Amino acid sequence: MKRISAIILILALCVCFFASCSDEKALKVTGDRLVDKESNVNYVMCSPSLQAVSIKGEITSYNDTVLYEVEGLPTDQYLSENYDGLNYLYRADSVEEPTLETFGAMSALVCIKGDTTLVNSVISDKNTVDQLAALLETGEQTVLPAYTDSSFDIKLVSESCPYLYYRISAIRSISGEVVLYDKGTRRCVSAGKLLDEYIK
């Protein structure tokens, strides 16, 4: 009985030890920042319009959320949640966040939303991509349709930011009208006929 008790005590101490080690490596939530006390880096949440192109390797965590390396970028600059759910991206507060204007999109992937994201078509025409960006930046604002037929993720691709996507939504109403929505800026504009050949 004493031997069993001793084993249980040792196991309990091991669990506590590894848990404390894990806690030491985890980021601390301080206001609107995630603080890495080891490297003295403060991370802030990026615009929901930004997404990692690819992630790998669990790096750290906060609360119950695991954060991963953004493939191609230093972990002291960017970290990402997994692609499930809202998949937020985080950047060091010393890193300037790309905006739609500074992103420099060259092409775009039009993806069908669902349990799995599938590429429906590719917009390789730079003029069309420029028109999309211009509409979202300066177009007359409208409202999201009350009843939707379908929605698509448009992932803008940039040569200057090759490891990140800038995501916007294309939402088609049951009447066939398509609007563009930037979740980060909360701008919603009519796409007119611009995307007709890409979201069939």
C-alpha positions, 0 to 999 in steps of 0.5 A: 500500500505504501509503495502504491501511495509513493507511486501516486505521489511521484506521478502527481509531482510529475504532472505538476512539474510538466504543467508548470513548465507548460505554463511558463512557456505559455503566453500571458494575456495582458489587456489586448496583448499576448506577452512572451516573457522569455523573448519580451515580445508582445503580440496583438491580434491582426485584422480578421481579413489577414490569414496565414497561407500555411502553418506548421508546428505548435509554438506556444499557447494562451489559455486553451488556444494553441498557436502555430508558426506561420510558414516562412515568417519568424515566430517573433513576428507572426503566430497563427491559430489553426484553420478551424473556427475564426483562425486569428492571426497575431503579429508582434506589436513592432510589426506594421500590419498590411492593409488592403492598400499596402498589401499589393495584391497581384492575383486571387483565389476564389474559394467555396466556403464550407467544412473544407475550403475548396478553390473554385477559380483563380483571378489571374488578371491584375486589372480585375484584382485592382478593381476589387481593391479599389471598390472596397477602398472607395466604392459606395457602401451598401448593406449585406443581403438579408437572404443569401444564395451563396458566399465565397472567400476571395484570398488575395495573393501578394508578391510582397507578402507571400506568406499571408492572404488578404481575405474578403467575402463575395456574397450573392443574394437570392436575387443574384446581386453580389456584394464584397465585404471586408470584415476588417474594415467592415466595408460592404460594396456592390461588385456589379458584374465584376466577378460573374465569370469567377463565382458561377 
